[in-house]
Amino acid sequence: MINIRPYRETDKYFVQRVCLQTVNDDIVFEGLNRVNAELFLTLYNDYYTEQEPQNCFVCTNENDEAVGYIICSDNVKRWRKVFMKEYFPRIRHRKLSEKLMGIGEIAAHSLFACRYPAHLHIDILKDYRGNGTGTRLMDALVAHLKENGVRGVQLCVDGENVRGINFYKRYGFKTLFNFIKGRAMGFRIL
Ligand SMILES: CC(C)(COP(=O)(O)OP(=O)(O)OC[C@H]1O[C@@H](n2cnc3c(N)ncnc32)[C@H](O)[C@@H]1OP(=O)(O)O)[C@@H](O)C(=O)NCCC(=O)NCCS
C-alpha cells in the first residue's frame, strides 16, 4: 500500500535515489545518457528538500521508504535568488550545454512567475507508477499550496515525455509555452 506524507529530512537519500533513477530510466538529454549525480541533484532536487522542505511530499512503500516525490518552490523569485547564489556555483565548472539546462528552467519559470508563483518536480519509481499515485501526490501539493494562498503552479516537461505531458493535461495543466525541446505548463489554484 502506497502512503502519501510530508517530506522528512530522513527521506533525503531516497528522494535523491528516485531523482537519479527516473532521469536515467526515462529522460535522455542530448549527450547525457548516464546518471550524473552532481548535475541532476543540483538542478532538480537538492534546493527543494534543503530550502523548502515544507513544500515537499513523498509517496512511500511498506517500509516507509520514499519511492516517489513531488517537490516544489512556492516562490519563483526566492528560488531564483537562492538557486543562483548557492546552487548554480556547484555546476559552474560544467560545460555550457549542461549549465543551459538550469538557465532555461530559470528563464521559463520567471516568465510566468506572476500567475504561477510556484513550480514543481514530480517523479515516481517505475514499479509504483500508473495506479493513481502521481495524482495523489499532486492533490497533496495543490491542497497545501491552496491553504497557503498560492495562486498557481507551473513546471517544465521534456517534449518527448508523452506520458508526463498526458498526466499533466489530464490533471488540468495548460500549455503556457512550447520551447525547443520541451514545454512549460501551468495550473491555476486560486
Ligand atoms: C508522470 C508521473 C509522475 C505520473 O505518475 P503516475 O503514478 O503514473 O500517475 P497516475 O497513476 O496518477 O496517472 C497515470 C495513469 O494511471 C491511471 N490511474 C489514475 N488513477 C488510477 C487508479 N486509482 N487506479 C488505476 N489507475 C489509475 C490514469 O488514468 C493514468 O493512466 P494512463 O497513463 O494509462 O492514461 C509518473 O509516471 C513518473 O514518475 N514518470 C517518470 C518521471 C517523469 O516523467 N516525471 C515528470 C517529469 S516533468
The ligand as a MOL file (V3000), in Angstrom:
LIG
                    3D

  0  0  0     0  0            999 V3000
M  V30 BEGIN CTAB
M  V30 COUNTS 48 50 0 0 0
M  V30 BEGIN ATOM
M  V30 1 C 4.4290 11.3430 -14.6010 0
M  V30 2 C 4.2010 10.5230 -13.3280 0
M  V30 3 C 4.6210 11.3290 -12.1080 0
M  V30 4 C 2.7100 10.1840 -13.2170 0
M  V30 5 O 2.5140 9.3900 -12.0700 0
M  V30 6 P 1.5480 8.0990 -12.1190 0
M  V30 7 O 1.5300 7.4810 -10.7720 0
M  V30 8 O 1.9770 7.2460 -13.2410 0
M  V30 9 O 0.1830 8.8410 -12.4290 0
M  V30 10 P -1.2900 8.2940 -12.1700 0
M  V30 11 O -1.2750 6.8480 -11.8370 0
M  V30 12 O -1.9590 9.2110 -11.2100 0
M  V30 13 O -1.9320 8.5020 -13.5750 0
M  V30 14 C -1.3390 7.8130 -14.6360 0
M  V30 15 C -2.2100 6.6560 -15.0770 0
M  V30 16 O -2.8350 5.9190 -14.0480 0
M  V30 17 C -4.2760 5.9180 -14.2550 0
M  V30 18 N -4.8940 5.9770 -12.9250 0
M  V30 19 C -5.1800 7.0610 -12.2180 0
M  V30 20 N -5.7490 6.7160 -11.0510 0
M  V30 21 C -5.8070 5.3660 -11.0110 0
M  V30 22 C -6.2490 4.3970 -10.0570 0
M  V30 23 N -6.7670 4.7730 -8.8870 0
M  V30 24 N -6.1030 3.0920 -10.3510 0
M  V30 25 C -5.5650 2.7100 -11.5260 0
M  V30 26 N -5.1390 3.5840 -12.4640 0
M  V30 27 C -5.2510 4.8840 -12.2180 0
M  V30 28 C -4.5050 7.1340 -15.0360 0
M  V30 29 O -5.7200 7.0970 -15.7550 0
M  V30 30 C -3.3300 7.0900 -15.9350 0
M  V30 31 O -3.4810 6.0950 -16.9040 0
M  V30 32 P -2.8710 6.2130 -18.3730 0
M  V30 33 O -1.4650 6.7760 -18.2390 0
M  V30 34 O -2.8800 4.8340 -18.9120 0
M  V30 35 O -3.7990 7.1240 -19.0980 0
M  V30 36 C 4.9980 9.1850 -13.3520 0
M  V30 37 O 4.5630 8.4230 -14.4480 0
M  V30 38 C 6.5090 9.3490 -13.4030 0
M  V30 39 O 7.1600 9.4800 -12.3590 0
M  V30 40 N 7.0960 9.3020 -14.6110 0
M  V30 41 C 8.5460 9.3550 -14.7850 0
M  V30 42 C 9.1510 10.6540 -14.3810 0
M  V30 43 C 8.5160 11.8280 -15.0640 0
M  V30 44 O 8.2760 11.7940 -16.2580 0
M  V30 45 N 8.3000 12.8990 -14.2830 0
M  V30 46 C 7.7690 14.1440 -14.8110 0
M  V30 47 C 8.9020 14.9680 -15.3360 0
M  V30 48 S 8.3730 16.5860 -15.8410 0
M  V30 END ATOM
M  V30 BEGIN BOND
M  V30 1 1 1 2
M  V30 2 1 2 3
M  V30 3 1 2 4
M  V30 4 1 2 36
M  V30 5 1 4 5
M  V30 6 1 5 6
M  V30 7 2 6 7
M  V30 8 1 6 8
M  V30 9 1 6 9
M  V30 10 1 9 10
M  V30 11 2 10 11
M  V30 12 1 10 12
M  V30 13 1 10 13
M  V30 14 1 13 14
M  V30 15 1 14 15
M  V30 16 1 15 16
M  V30 17 1 15 30
M  V30 18 1 16 17
M  V30 19 1 17 18
M  V30 20 1 17 28
M  V30 21 1 18 19
M  V30 22 1 18 27
M  V30 23 2 19 20
M  V30 24 1 20 21
M  V30 25 1 21 22
M  V30 26 2 21 27
M  V30 27 1 22 23
M  V30 28 2 22 24
M  V30 29 1 24 25
M  V30 30 2 25 26
M  V30 31 1 26 27
M  V30 32 1 28 29
M  V30 33 1 28 30
M  V30 34 1 30 31
M  V30 35 1 31 32
M  V30 36 2 32 33
M  V30 37 1 32 34
M  V30 38 1 32 35
M  V30 39 1 36 37
M  V30 40 1 36 38
M  V30 41 2 38 39
M  V30 42 1 38 40
M  V30 43 1 40 41
M  V30 44 1 41 42
M  V30 45 1 42 43
M  V30 46 2 43 44
M  V30 47 1 43 45
M  V30 48 1 45 46
M  V30 49 1 46 47
M  V30 50 1 47 48
M  V30 END BOND
M  V30 END CTAB
M  END
